[in-house]
Amino acid sequence: MSSSRIALVAALFVVNWLTASTSHAAVTNIIRVTGPTAFVFSPTNLLIETGDSVRWTNVSGTSHDVTPGVRVGNTTNAPNPAWAPASLGANNGTFQVAFSNVGVYPYLCGRHVFGIPSRPEQTGTVTVVQANLRPLITLNSPTNLTTLTAPANITLSATASDGDGTVSSVQFLSGTNLLGSVSSEPYELNVTLAAGWHQIIARAIDNLGGSNSTEIVNVLVNSNRTVVVSGLAFSPSVLTVTVGDTVTFTGLGSFHTVTGSGTNEAFCGNALSTVCVTTFNRVGSFPFHCNPHRSLGMTGLVNVVGPNLRPFGRLTSPVDGGVFAAPANINFSAEAFDLYGAVRQVRFVRGTSTSLGVISAPPYTLTVSNVAAGSYSYSAYITDDSNLISTSGPVNVTVVAPVDIQLLSPTNNAGTFTFDYTANPGLTYIIEGSAEDGSPTPFTSIATNIATNNVVTFVDPNPTGRTNRVYRVLRRQ
């Protein structure tokens, strides 16, 4: 095979392509300096922990200062001052000190305590105590969104530790209701939970009174409820249940129906029956009626309550780190879900605020055309039917100005044929070769590569026996 007889053709062909801490945190405490009629520090006596800072802020129109020590006669007694006297200019002059040692630090305004007239009341103290590391605690059982059937017997379990002391007790709570306390390991508590939603929290308390709590774990305890037909009425006519509960309508006598009055829940439709069983898996209010006797007032309502959890979802396209050729057509798609509710809309957003479009029903897809070269971050804002909004994780993509594809350096050596082509790293290129000698068409695909460099080397995997082959390189969007 002679290299002089190999024809190389650079072709540009763009195709739209869809791919598919518990340690003590330092605090800055503010002490205000007031005046001119009240020359005081507020608060006068401040209690802080090691590592905290104090910032004095002068909110008066009179200049003051912060001088360490106490007044003894006409001098300040401060053998070991924590800081040099500092001036506080009128109208928001400030001074700040960080305290790292335990102790009591008195101070005063020298300008006015020693002034004429004297303002002996313009003094204060900062008391510094050892910082207490909050205990660590993890709620091991139950896990979030555990579903049980009433009466629910369950063991609550937690692990807890304290880095600078001991754990005195672990409390288990349902909301603000204390279920029980355990003073030693294992931190376990057997409880019986009634029907309904329970927001379980574990709280650890250490030997110095410091505490730390876990995040809320939602537990659903379902029950079976009954509505009985009495005459031409449902009893009870208004029922409040927990999401996931089952309601059994009895006494229908084959001449009543349990028909949904709205669009959210069909109940048992228009069929006459002796019993109707409905499980409610969404939060909301669901009216119903007896179809033959609605005009006689045979109506009812089921209110379904539960935690209003935020929706959740993710961008499935484009992929994070994707590279496109400008001007790019970018296909967006998202998955969106809402437990015990419904997704109302998905908004595709560039950056933090630029809306690309809103989709109100699945599939949540959108195409944005003519995207210029640059780096972009995209996300999906998901809104549910109670207007709670959550944001998907960001997806970062790059749009590049595509270089012209040039085929370079053809080499025929020992039964192999090699050439280079220019490319944009991150873009996908298709290498094709003619199916027959002596004709540029039809082309068949030889390889598909994602470029990693500006110049890519291609080796024909099977050139043997070919005497006149045409190659071309195409770029996918």
KATALIN-V260843 format. One line per field, one symbol per residue. ss: DSSP state (h for helix, s for strand, l for the rest). phi: phi as a letter, one per 20 degrees, with the letter a starting at -180 (. if undefined). burial: I if it has 16 or more other C-alpha atoms within 10 Angstrom, else O. A space follows every 10 residues. Layout:
ss = ???
phi = ???
burial = ???
This chain:
ss = llhhhlssll llllslllll lllllllsss ssssllllls ssllsssssl llssssssll lllsssssls ssllssslll lllllsssll llssssssll llsssssslh hhhlllllll llsssssssl lllllsssss sllllssssl lsssssssss slllllssss ssssllssss ssllllssss sssllsssss ssssssllll ssslllssss sslsssssss llsssllsss sslllsssss lllllsllss llllllslll llsllssssl lllssssssl lllhhhllss ssssslllll lsssssslll llsssslsss ssssssslll llssssssss lllssssssl lllsssssss sllsssssss ssssllllss slllssssss slllllssss sssllsssss sslllllsss ssssllllll llssssssss llllsssssl llllllllls ssssssl
phi = .effdeedce cdbecfceeg .dffefceed deddreedeb ecffcddcdg nfdcdeceed edfcbcdfoc fcmdcdebfc febfgcecff mnfcbccedd dfqddebbef gdfeecffdf eecacddddf fdfffebcee beefmfdcdf feebdecbdb bcfcaceeac ddcdmeefer ccdbffecbe cdeffpecde cdcdcefdnf cbceffdecd debddcddec mdbecfeccd cegnfdddec mfmmccccdf eddebeldme ffbebcdcdd dcfqdcfbbe gfcffeneca bdeddrfeef fbrbfebfef nfcceffedd edbbdbbbfm bbfeacdece mdbefeqcdd bffecadddl fffqdcccbd eddefdmfcc dfffcdccdd ffeffceclf cdblncccbd bfbdgoedcd dccffcfmbf cfecfdbcce fdcfcdeddf fbegnedbdd dbcddef
burial = IOOOOIOIOI OOOOOOOOOO OOOOOOOOOI IIIIIOOOII IIOIOIOIII IIIIOIIIII OIIIIIIIII IOOOOIOIOO OIOOIIIIII OIIIIIOIIO OOOOIIIIII IIIIOOOOII OIIIIIIIIO IIIIIIIIIO OIOOOOIIII OIOOOIIIII IIOOOOIIII IIIIOOOOIO IOOOOOIIIO OOIIIIIIII IIIIIIOOOO IIIOOIIIII IIIIIOIIIO OOIIIOIIIO IIIIIIIOII IIOOOIIIII IOOOIIIIII OIIOIIIIOI IIIIOIIIII IOOOOOOIII IIIIIIIOOI IIIIIIIIOI OOIIIIIIII IIIIIIIIII IIIIIIIIII OOOOOOOIOO OOOIIIOOOO IIIOOOIIII IIIIOIOOII IIOIIIIIII OIOOIIIIOI IIOOOOIIII IIIIIIIIII IIIIIIOOOI OOIOOOOOOI IOOOIIOIOI OOIOOOOIII IIIIIII
